[in-house]
Amino acid sequence: MASLLENDNPQRVRARNRRLVLDEVWRSAPLTRSDLGASVGLAKSTIKEICDGLIADGLLEEVAARRGSGRQGRPALQLKISSQRGYLLGIDIGADKVISRVATMAGETLATVRTSTRKPSARHVLKVVRTTVESSLAEAGVTSDEILTTVVGTPGVVAPVTGIVTLAPQIDGWEGIRLASVIADALNLEREHVAAERQTDLATLAEARYGAAKDAHCAVYVHLGIGIGGGIIIDGELYRGAAGAAGEIGYLPHSFGDMAPPRSGVGAWEWAAGGRAFARHGREAAADSSGARLKELAGGRADQVSAKIVFTAAAEGDRTALRLVRCLVHRIAVGIASVVCVLNPEYVIVAGGISRAGDPLVDLLEGELKNLVPVMPQVCLSSLADEGAVTGAIHRASTHTFDRLCPVDGGARPALP
């Protein structure tokens, strides 16, 4: 079999070097040409040829460095990703909110708009997406024609080949749609430049690139919200699985005898330990005299107790709330332990609405996990909170854009999945 080097040619080498330079500027900008050459290990003449070409193609630009104190002479020119070639759009769609972010090709945020959704149906959510995106474009002073790439985060799983959304009971009518095509049509964007991905995959990627697990070799992201979802980093890269469903940890078979309704589409563990469980058991307790404080915090209505109210009462020292929290955190720990025992991650990143309980939640989780796993990971809260998925969407939009405009093999790239 011929080696890769034997099959190589100058065009491929040049294409790989162009992408190497572009990616290094993306990661480390601003930096001078000499710093760039030292970083990527290319000759000065090669750096000059590649940078001149990327500047001519509108992918890089050079700006004068800020003059340092005490330095004499003309400021050095520094390279950065061009802010003139076009813009990126990241959209995070959830059961209770839509976030739209417009950014430069380098990922610098120009505008972020958030809208709550109160009726989790496909028709309503798509309407909210349209109005939220329009608001973010207007705030950024950008038109839809200037958008280079759009990445959409969604609950559930996005099939890698077909782009069809599955396992998304959070939004009525969401399962079965080709989300990228639907979003492209709704926003008058080019279908080839729109991609849809799992919401938790995008949030996991963001934490691994910019957040709590930056540069981690192996990490697990756990989103504790209305349901439970997750993402996995292996060898520093996002792991999606054969069908794009890696990280659907809410379906772990841990019911604790607290069974989800038949044909609900809700996973066993997320029903037993997610936000629904805190609210459900809190309401049951509030209907009894022992749950008086829970009922009081809910305005005298037991049926209005939420996970937030349960944690608030527990923070006050209410015995009933504390008992509920300890019970349900144990359930959370059992599910996390199942993943930890298989993957042996460095980090477990906890995100989602339940994570707003903060350090006390982490302390409880660590105490439970120590009794369940052979090797303890570092448990930490998400550093990106509920902006993880939209941050990851912009990151992926950058890589998709570079793949199309500066492919590593020098050839044209196919449409996004």
C-alpha positions in Angstrom: 0.0 0.0 0.0 1.4 3.4 -0.9 2.1 5.7 2.0 0.3 9.0 2.5 3.5 10.8 1.5 3.7 8.9 -1.8 0.2 9.9 -2.6 0.7 13.5 -1.6 1.2 16.4 -4.0 2.1 20.1 -3.8 -1.5 21.2 -4.0 -2.6 19.1 -1.0 0.4 20.2 1.0 -0.3 23.9 0.2 -4.0 23.4 1.2 -3.1 21.8 4.5 -0.6 24.6 5.3 -3.2 27.2 4.4 -5.6 25.6 6.8 -2.9 25.2 9.5 -2.2 28.9 9.3 -5.9 29.9 9.4 -6.6 27.6 12.4 -3.6 28.9 14.3 -4.7 32.5 13.7 -8.2 31.6 14.8 -6.9 30.1 18.0 -4.2 32.6 18.9 -5.0 35.9 17.2 -3.8 38.6 17.2 -0.2 37.5 16.4 2.6 38.6 14.1 3.8 36.7 11.1 7.0 35.8 12.9 5.1 34.5 15.9 2.8 32.6 13.5 5.8 31.0 11.7 7.4 29.9 15.0 4.1 28.4 16.2 3.3 26.3 13.1 6.9 25.6 12.1 6.8 26.9 8.5 9.4 28.9 6.7 9.2 32.7 6.5 8.7 32.6 2.8 5.9 30.1 3.1 4.2 32.1 5.8 4.4 35.2 3.6 2.9 33.4 0.6 0.1 31.8 2.6 -0.8 34.9 4.6 -0.8 37.1 1.5 -3.2 34.6 -0.2 -5.5 34.4 2.8 -5.6 38.2 3.1 -6.4 38.4 -0.7 -9.2 35.8 -0.2 -10.7 37.9 2.6 -10.1 35.3 5.3 -7.4 37.2 7.2 -6.6 40.8 7.8 -3.7 42.6 9.3 -4.0 45.4 11.9 -1.5 47.5 13.8 -0.7 46.2 17.2 -1.4 48.4 20.2 1.7 50.3 21.1 3.1 49.0 24.3 4.4 51.2 27.1 8.0 52.3 26.5 8.2 50.7 23.0 9.7 52.7 20.2 9.1 52.6 16.4 6.2 51.6 14.2 3.8 49.2 15.8 4.0 45.6 14.4 1.3 44.3 12.2 -0.8 41.5 13.6 -2.9 38.9 11.9 -6.6 38.2 12.8 -9.5 36.5 11.2 -11.2 38.9 8.8 -14.3 40.7 10.2 -15.4 41.8 6.7 -15.9 38.5 4.8 -19.2 37.7 6.4 -20.9 36.6 9.6 -22.1 33.6 11.6 -25.4 32.8 13.1 -25.9 30.4 16.1 -29.3 29.4 17.3 -30.1 27.5 20.5 -33.6 26.0 20.6 -34.9 24.7 23.9 -38.3 23.8 25.3 -38.5 27.0 27.2 -36.3 29.5 25.3 -34.6 30.4 22.0 -31.2 32.2 21.9 -29.9 33.7 18.7 -26.3 35.0 18.3 -24.7 36.8 15.5 -20.9 36.8 15.4 -17.9 37.6 13.2 -16.2 34.8 11.3 -13.7 34.7 14.2 -16.5 34.0 16.6 -16.7 37.5 18.2 -20.2 38.2 19.4 -22.1 41.1 17.8 -25.5 40.5 19.2 -27.3 38.0 21.4 -31.1 37.9 21.8 -33.1 35.6 24.0 -36.8 34.9 23.9 -38.8 32.7 26.3 -41.2 30.1 24.9 -44.3 29.2 26.8 -46.0 26.8 24.4 -43.6 24.0 23.4 -45.0 23.1 20.0 -43.1 23.0 16.8 -45.2 25.8 15.2 -44.8 28.1 18.1 -41.1 27.5 18.5 -40.4 28.1 14.8 -42.3 31.4 15.1 -40.2 32.4 18.1 -37.0 31.4 16.2 -37.9 33.6 13.3 -38.6 36.7 15.4 -35.6 36.1 17.7 -33.2 35.8 14.8 -34.6 38.8 13.1 -34.1 40.8 16.3 -30.5 39.6 16.6 -29.7 40.5 13.0 -31.1 43.9 13.4 -29.2 44.5 16.6 -26.0 43.4 14.9 -26.6 45.5 11.8 -26.3 42.4 9.6 -28.6 41.1 6.8 -29.4 37.4 6.2 -27.5 37.6 2.9 -24.3 38.3 4.9 -24.6 35.1 7.0 -22.0 32.6 5.9 -23.0 29.7 8.1 -25.8 28.9 10.5 -25.6 26.2 13.2 -28.8 25.3 15.1 -28.8 23.4 18.5 -31.8 21.3 19.2 -33.1 19.0 21.9 -33.0 15.3 21.0 -30.8 13.6 18.4 -30.0 14.7 14.8 -29.4 11.8 12.5 -26.0 12.2 10.9 -27.0 11.3 7.4 -30.6 12.5 7.1 -30.6 15.4 9.5 -33.9 14.3 10.9 -34.6 15.1 14.6 -35.5 12.1 16.8 -36.0 11.6 20.6 -37.2 15.1 21.2 -40.4 14.8 23.4 -39.8 18.3 24.9 -41.3 20.0 21.8 -44.6 18.7 20.4 -44.3 17.9 16.7 -40.5 18.3 16.7 -39.6 14.6 16.1 -39.3 13.7 12.4 -38.5 17.2 11.0 -35.4 18.0 8.9 -34.5 20.9 11.1 -31.7 22.4 9.0 -34.0 22.6 6.0 -36.9 24.0 8.0 -34.7 26.7 9.6 -33.2 27.6 6.2 -36.7 28.0 4.7 -38.0 29.9 7.6 -35.1 32.4 7.6 -34.5 32.6 3.9 -31.0 31.1 4.2 -29.1 28.9 1.8 -29.8 25.3 2.8 -26.2 24.2 2.1 -25.0 26.6 4.7 -27.2 25.5 7.6 -26.5 22.7 10.0 -28.4 21.2 12.9 -26.8 19.5 15.9 -27.7 18.1 19.3 -28.0 21.0 21.8 -25.9 19.2 24.5 -23.2 18.3 21.9 -22.7 22.0 21.2 -22.7 22.9 24.9 -20.2 20.1 25.6 -18.0 21.4 22.7 -18.1 24.9 24.1 -17.1 23.8 27.6 -14.2 21.8 26.1 -13.0 24.7 24.0 -13.7 27.7 26.2 -15.2 26.6 29.5 -14.8 24.4 32.6 -13.2 21.5 30.7 -10.9 23.5 28.5 -8.3 21.3 26.9 -9.6 18.2 28.8 -8.6 14.8 27.4 -11.8 13.1 28.6 -14.9 14.9 30.0 -18.6 14.3 30.5 -21.2 17.1 30.3 -24.5 16.5 32.2 -27.4 18.9 31.6 -29.8 18.7 34.5 -32.9 20.5 33.3 -36.5 19.5 32.7 -35.0 16.4 31.3 -31.4 15.1 31.4 -29.0 15.1 28.5 -25.3 14.9 28.1 -22.2 15.0 25.9 -18.8 13.3 25.8 -15.3 14.4 25.1 -12.8 11.6 24.2 -9.2 12.4 23.3 -10.1 16.0 23.3 -12.8 15.6 20.6 -16.5 15.5 20.8 -17.8 11.9 20.5 -21.2 11.6 18.8 -21.6 7.8 18.4 -22.7 5.7 15.5 -26.1 7.3 15.1 -25.4 10.7 16.7 -27.0 9.6 20.0 -24.0 9.4 22.3 -24.7 11.3 25.4 -28.5 10.5 25.6 -27.9 9.6 29.2 -31.4 10.5 30.3 -32.4 7.1 28.9 -30.2 5.2 31.3 -32.4 2.5 32.9 -32.4 3.9 36.4 -36.0 4.4 37.4 -35.8 3.8 41.2 -39.3 2.5 40.9 -40.5 5.9 39.7 -41.7 4.9 36.3 -42.3 7.3 33.4 -45.8 7.3 31.9 -46.1 4.8 29.0 -45.3 6.1 25.5 -44.2 9.4 27.0 -40.9 9.3 25.2 -39.2 10.4 28.4 -36.1 8.4 29.5 -36.2 6.4 32.8 -33.4 8.3 34.5 -34.5 11.8 33.5 -38.1 11.1 34.7 -36.8 9.8 38.0 -34.1 12.5 38.6 -34.6 15.5 36.3 -36.3 18.7 37.0 -39.7 17.0 36.5 -38.9 14.8 39.5 -38.0 17.7 41.8 -41.2 19.5 40.9 -43.4 16.3 41.0 -42.2 15.1 44.4 -42.2 18.7 45.7 -45.9 19.0 44.8 -46.7 15.7 46.5 -44.9 16.9 49.7 -46.6 20.3 49.6 -50.0 18.6 49.6 -49.1 17.2 53.0 -48.6 19.1 56.3 -44.9 18.3 56.3 -44.5 20.3 53.1 -46.0 23.6 54.4 -43.0 25.6 53.6 -42.9 24.4 50.0 -46.6 25.3 49.6 -46.0 28.7 51.2 -43.1 29.5 48.7 -45.5 28.5 45.9 -48.0 31.1 46.9 -50.2 28.7 48.8 -50.7 26.4 45.8 -49.1 23.0 46.1 -49.5 22.4 42.3 -47.2 25.3 41.6 -44.1 23.9 43.4 -41.1 23.8 41.1 -37.5 22.4 41.3 -36.4 26.0 42.1 -38.8 26.2 45.1 -37.5 22.8 46.4 -33.9 24.0 46.4 -34.9 27.3 47.9 -36.7 25.6 50.8 -33.7 23.2 51.2 -31.3 26.2 51.4 -33.5 27.5 54.3 -33.0 24.3 56.1 -36.6 23.0 55.6 -36.4 19.3 56.5 -38.9 18.0 53.9 -37.1 19.9 51.1 -33.7 18.7 52.4 -34.9 15.1 52.4 -36.2 15.5 48.8 -33.0 17.0 47.6 -30.8 14.3 49.1 -32.9 11.6 47.7 -33.0 13.0 44.2 -29.3 14.0 44.2 -28.5 10.4 45.1 -30.5 9.4 42.0 -28.5 11.9 39.9 -25.3 10.5 41.3 -26.2 6.9 40.4 -26.7 7.9 36.8 -23.5 9.9 36.6 -21.6 7.1 38.2 -22.8 4.7 35.4 -21.1 7.0 32.9 -18.0 7.7 35.0 -17.3 4.0 35.5 -17.3 3.4 31.7 -15.4 6.5 30.6 -13.2 7.5 33.5 -13.4 11.2 32.7 -11.2 13.9 34.1 -14.2 16.2 34.5 -17.9 16.0 35.0 -19.5 19.3 34.1 -22.9 20.0 35.6 -25.2 22.4 33.7 -28.9 23.1 33.3 -31.6 24.6 35.6 -30.8 22.3 38.5 -27.2 23.4 38.4 -28.3 26.8 39.6 -28.3 25.3 43.1 -24.6 26.0 42.8 -21.8 24.7 45.0 -24.1 23.0 47.6 -25.3 20.7 44.7 -21.7 20.0 43.7 -20.8 19.1 47.3 -23.7 16.7 47.6 -22.9 15.1 44.3 -19.3 14.6 45.2 -20.2 13.0 48.5 -22.5 10.6 46.7 -20.1 9.8 43.8 -17.2 9.0 46.1 -19.2 6.0 47.3 -20.1 4.8 43.8 -17.1 5.1 41.5 -13.6 3.6 41.6 -11.8 6.7 40.4 -13.2 10.1 41.3 -13.5 12.8 38.6 -13.5 16.5 39.2 -17.1 17.7 39.5 -17.6 21.3 38.5 -20.4 23.7 37.4 -20.6 24.8 33.8 -18.8 28.1 33.3 -21.0 29.0 30.3 -24.4 28.5 32.1 -27.3 28.4 29.6 -25.2 30.1 26.8 -23.1 26.9 26.3 -25.1 25.6 23.3 -25.2 28.9 21.4 -21.5 29.4 22.1 -20.8 25.9 20.7 -23.1 26.7 17.7 -20.9 29.7 16.8 -17.7 27.6 17.2 -19.1 25.0 14.9 -20.2 27.7 12.4 -16.6 28.9 12.3 -15.3 25.4 11.6 -17.9 24.8 8.9 -17.1 28.1 7.3 -13.4 27.3 7.2 -14.0 23.8 5.9 -15.9 25.4 3.0 -13.7 28.4 2.3 -10.3 26.8 3.2 -10.6 23.0 2.9 -7.6 20.9 4.0 -7.6 18.9 0.7 -7.9 22.0 -1.6 -11.2 20.8 -3.0 -14.8 21.9 -2.7 -16.8 20.8 0.4 -20.2 19.1 0.3 -23.3 20.6 1.8 -23.6 20.5 5.6 -25.4 17.6 7.2 
